Amino acid sequence: MVDFQKEKQLVRNYYQEFDNATDSKLENILKKYTTQNYHWRGVHPFYELFTQKEVINNFWKPIRKSFSPIQRREDIFFAGANDCDNGNSIWVVSVGNLLGLFDETWLGILPTKKMLFIRYAEFHRITNNQIAETAIFIDILNIMEQAGCYPLTPMTGTSFIYPGPKTHDGILLSKNDPKETNKTITLVNKMIDDLDSINKSGQDDCPPSLLEQTWKKDMIWYGPTGIGASYTIERYQKQHQYPFRKNLSDKVFNGHIARFAEGNYCGFFGWPNLYNKNKGGFLGLPKSDTKAAMRVVDIYRRENDKLAENWVFIDMLYYLYQQGLDVLQRMKEMSDY
């Protein structure tokens, strides 16, 4: 029976060394824990990198310099066999916040000289006791909001520093019952099938009863900055699902890179998950004929036979960039004034 303990311990050891290292040691530590053909994915403007040196120099050193000292505050940690490749790969995910003092300009965003939380979800594919692949999503719009330079129209939901699971049991360090894991992945797959059926039918005003098949009525949806969070199915539909469905067209589900569960938790990400066109109004954007890609992370907590909480990341800056809005270029130009 696969219990993922070895894979989880590898990532725990990696974080312990990496998070406490000086910048000069980061590349060697990353090389120690990763394969020679390491593949790294990051949100806009980082994209895909293929050497440990590029990952350290392009992503980790700048972020550690601007938000120092960085402290990892983890809320969710689990592993599982990838449902997208019949369980042939094993993934580990860590979700939470990186906390630091925002003391130096980052991506053109001016520092606040105050503490700041960086929402993150980091996925690792493990093979032969090494990390072969990583995808890290961070909520850059949330950083901008905390820094007082939020660039979009008001959100339909609420934005705040999101908490971890209500049950405070999101860090799974011990073995978990495979029967519970199977319940979770089966429920999430049903939910995905239900949503994909809406895409195909065009029923953008689907009734609450459809969601109630897989969601608790008092569910919490922690959406990305730009959309915000919602509480209860009724408010989730009003504040996110209906605006998303009615203001976007030509929705095509593209699948996931990884989708896996352990115990009551499940997560996935895509590259991209789906394509759509903006009919006008979503995120305050005008109508666009661009077939835009959405890279999305979803992390779920199951409670009994329903989904109770959902933490979501979307590479919003990339989605905006595809439609002609380069938020970071604007920030860089403004920071030069």
C-alpha positions in Angstrom: 0.0 0.0 0.0 1.4 3.4 -1.0 1.2 5.8 1.9 3.3 8.7 0.5 5.3 9.1 3.8 8.6 9.0 2.0 7.6 11.6 -0.5 6.2 13.9 2.2 9.3 13.6 4.3 11.5 14.5 1.3 9.6 17.8 0.9 9.7 18.5 4.6 13.4 18.0 4.6 13.7 20.2 1.5 11.7 23.0 3.1 13.7 22.8 6.4 17.0 23.3 4.5 15.9 25.7 1.9 13.9 28.0 4.1 16.7 28.4 6.6 19.5 28.8 4.1 21.4 31.9 3.1 21.0 33.0 -0.6 24.5 31.7 -1.5 23.4 28.1 -0.6 20.0 28.1 -2.3 21.1 26.7 -5.7 23.1 23.8 -4.2 20.2 22.9 -1.9 17.8 22.9 -4.8 20.2 20.8 -6.8 20.4 18.4 -3.9 16.7 17.7 -3.8 15.8 18.0 -7.5 16.4 15.9 -10.6 18.9 16.9 -13.3 16.1 17.7 -15.7 14.1 19.7 -13.1 11.0 21.5 -14.5 9.6 24.5 -12.7 6.4 26.5 -13.4 5.4 29.9 -11.9 2.8 32.5 -12.4 3.3 35.5 -14.8 5.9 36.9 -15.3 8.0 33.9 -14.4 6.5 31.1 -16.5 8.5 27.9 -17.1 12.2 27.4 -16.0 14.4 24.4 -16.6 17.5 24.9 -14.5 18.0 25.3 -10.8 20.1 28.4 -11.3 17.3 30.1 -13.3 14.7 29.3 -10.6 16.9 30.7 -7.8 18.1 33.8 -9.7 14.7 34.7 -11.4 12.3 33.8 -8.6 13.7 33.0 -5.1 16.5 35.5 -4.7 14.5 38.6 -5.7 11.5 37.6 -3.6 13.7 36.8 -0.6 15.5 40.1 -1.0 12.3 42.2 -1.2 10.3 40.3 1.6 12.9 39.6 4.2 13.1 37.7 6.4 10.7 35.2 4.9 8.7 32.8 7.1 6.7 29.9 5.7 3.3 29.7 7.4 1.8 26.5 6.2 -1.9 25.6 6.5 -2.3 22.6 4.2 0.2 19.8 3.3 -0.7 16.4 1.8 0.4 14.0 -1.0 -1.3 11.6 -3.3 -1.2 9.5 -6.5 -2.0 11.5 -9.6 -5.5 10.8 -10.8 -4.6 12.3 -14.2 -2.1 9.5 -15.1 -3.8 6.6 -13.4 -1.7 7.0 -10.3 1.7 6.7 -12.0 3.1 9.8 -10.5 3.1 11.0 -6.9 2.7 14.7 -6.0 3.0 16.7 -2.7 1.4 20.1 -2.2 2.0 22.8 0.4 -0.5 25.7 0.8 -0.3 28.7 3.1 1.5 32.1 3.3 5.0 33.3 3.1 5.4 36.2 5.6 8.0 38.9 5.2 8.8 42.6 5.7 8.1 44.3 2.3 11.3 46.5 2.3 12.3 46.6 -1.3 10.5 47.1 -4.6 9.4 43.8 -6.2 8.1 43.6 -9.8 7.7 47.4 -9.8 5.5 47.2 -6.6 6.7 49.8 -4.2 7.5 48.6 -0.6 5.4 49.3 2.4 8.2 48.7 5.0 5.5 46.6 6.8 4.7 42.9 7.2 3.0 41.3 4.2 1.5 37.9 3.5 2.2 36.1 0.2 -0.5 33.5 -0.6 1.1 30.4 -2.2 0.3 26.9 -3.4 3.3 24.8 -4.3 3.1 21.4 -6.0 6.0 18.9 -6.3 6.2 15.7 -8.4 8.4 13.2 -6.7 10.3 10.5 -8.5 13.2 8.3 -7.2 13.2 10.3 -3.9 13.8 13.6 -5.8 11.7 16.5 -6.9 11.3 16.3 -10.7 8.7 19.0 -11.2 7.4 22.0 -9.2 4.6 24.4 -9.8 4.2 27.4 -7.5 1.2 29.8 -7.7 1.3 33.1 -5.7 -1.4 35.7 -5.5 0.4 38.8 -6.8 -2.8 40.8 -6.9 -3.2 40.2 -3.2 0.4 41.6 -2.7 -0.6 44.7 -4.6 -3.8 45.0 -2.6 -1.9 44.8 0.7 0.6 47.4 -0.7 -2.2 49.8 -1.5 -2.0 49.7 -5.3 -4.8 47.3 -6.3 -5.3 47.8 -10.0 -8.8 46.4 -10.8 -12.4 47.3 -10.3 -14.1 46.3 -6.9 -14.3 42.6 -6.3 -17.6 40.7 -6.2 -16.4 38.7 -3.2 -14.4 39.7 -0.1 -10.6 39.8 0.0 -8.7 39.2 3.2 -5.9 37.1 4.6 -7.5 33.7 4.2 -7.4 31.2 7.1 -6.5 27.6 6.9 -9.1 24.8 7.4 -11.8 25.3 9.9 -10.9 21.9 11.4 -7.2 22.8 11.8 -6.2 19.4 10.4 -4.8 20.4 7.0 -1.1 19.3 7.6 -1.2 15.6 7.0 2.1 14.2 8.3 0.9 10.7 9.2 -0.7 7.9 7.1 -4.3 8.3 6.1 -7.1 5.8 5.4 -7.2 5.1 1.6 -10.9 4.6 1.8 -11.3 8.2 3.0 -8.9 9.3 0.2 -11.0 7.5 -2.4 -14.2 9.2 -1.1 -12.5 12.6 -1.5 -11.2 12.1 -5.1 -14.5 10.5 -6.2 -16.5 13.5 -4.8 -14.1 16.1 -6.5 -14.3 14.2 -9.8 -18.1 14.3 -9.7 -18.0 18.0 -9.0 -15.7 18.5 -12.0 -18.0 16.5 -14.2 -21.0 18.6 -13.0 -19.3 21.8 -13.9 -18.1 20.5 -17.2 -21.7 19.5 -18.1 -22.7 23.2 -17.5 -20.0 24.3 -20.0 -21.4 21.9 -22.6 -25.1 22.8 -22.0 -24.6 26.5 -21.6 -26.8 26.6 -18.5 -25.1 29.6 -17.0 -27.7 30.2 -14.3 -27.6 26.6 -12.9 -29.8 26.2 -9.8 -28.3 25.8 -6.3 -29.5 22.2 -6.3 -26.8 21.2 -8.8 -24.0 22.5 -6.5 -25.7 20.9 -3.4 -25.0 17.5 -4.9 -21.3 17.9 -4.0 -21.1 21.1 -1.8 -22.3 21.9 1.7 -24.8 24.7 1.8 -22.5 26.7 4.1 -19.4 26.1 1.9 -16.6 28.6 1.9 -14.9 29.5 -1.4 -11.6 31.4 -0.9 -11.2 32.9 -4.4 -8.2 34.7 -5.8 -7.8 38.4 -5.4 -9.7 40.1 -8.2 -12.8 37.9 -7.3 -12.6 37.4 -3.6 -14.1 34.9 -1.2 -17.7 33.9 -0.7 -19.7 32.1 2.0 -22.7 29.7 1.4 -23.8 28.4 -2.0 -26.2 31.2 -2.5 -23.6 33.9 -2.1 -21.0 32.0 -4.0 -23.3 31.8 -7.0 -24.2 35.4 -6.8 -20.7 36.7 -6.2 -18.7 34.4 -8.4 -20.4 31.6 -10.3 -23.0 33.6 -12.1 -20.6 36.6 -13.0 -18.0 34.0 -14.2 -20.5 32.0 -16.3 -22.5 34.9 -17.7 -19.6 37.2 -18.6 -17.4 34.6 -20.2 -18.1 32.5 -23.3 -16.6 29.7 -25.3 -15.5 27.9 -22.1 -13.4 24.8 -22.8 -12.1 22.5 -20.1 -8.5 21.6 -20.8 -7.8 19.1 -18.0 -5.2 19.1 -15.2 -1.5 18.4 -14.9 -2.0 16.8 -11.5 -5.1 16.0 -9.4 -4.7 14.0 -6.2 -6.1 13.4 -2.8 -5.2 12.3 0.7 -7.6 11.8 3.5 -10.2 14.6 3.4 -8.1 16.9 1.2 -7.8 17.1 -2.6 -6.0 19.5 -4.9 -5.3 20.1 -8.6 -3.7 22.5 -11.0 -3.7 22.9 -14.8 -1.4 24.6 -17.3 -3.9 25.8 -18.4 -7.1 24.3 -16.9 -9.5 26.1 -19.3 -9.9 28.6 -22.1 -12.6 31.3 -22.4 -13.5 34.6 -24.0 -14.5 37.7 -22.1 -18.0 38.9 -23.2 -17.4 42.1 -21.2 -17.6 42.8 -17.5 -15.5 40.0 -15.9 -12.8 41.6 -13.7 -14.1 44.9 -15.2 -12.5 44.1 -18.5 -14.1 45.1 -21.9 -15.2 42.6 -24.4 -12.4 40.6 -26.0 -12.2 38.1 -28.8 -9.0 36.6 -27.3 -9.2 32.9 -26.4 -7.5 33.4 -23.0 -6.0 30.6 -21.0 -6.7 30.3 -17.2 -4.1 28.5 -15.0 -6.0 27.5 -11.8 -5.3 25.8 -8.5 -8.1 24.3 -6.4 -7.5 22.8 -2.9 -10.6 21.2 -1.2 -11.5 20.0 2.2 -14.2 17.3 2.3 -16.5 17.0 5.3 -18.5 13.8 5.5 -20.0 13.4 2.0 -19.8 17.1 0.8 -17.1 19.6 0.0 -16.8 22.3 2.7 -13.9 24.6 1.9 -12.1 25.5 -1.3 -8.9 27.6 -1.7 -8.4 28.9 -5.2 -5.5 30.5 -7.1 -5.7 31.8 -10.6 -2.8 33.3 -12.5 -4.7 36.5 -12.8 -1.9 38.6 -14.2 -1.4 36.2 -17.0 -5.1 36.2 -17.8 -5.1 40.0 -17.9 -1.9 40.1 -19.9 -3.4 38.0 -22.7 -6.1 40.6 -23.1 -3.8 43.6 -23.3 -3.6 44.7 -19.7 0.1 44.5 -18.5 -0.3 45.3 -14.8 3.3 44.8 -13.9 4.6 47.0 -16.8 2.3 49.8 -15.5 3.7 49.3 -12.0 7.3 49.5 -13.2 6.5 52.7 -15.2 4.9 54.3 -12.2 7.7 53.3 -9.8 10.1 55.2 -12.0 8.3 58.5 -11.5 
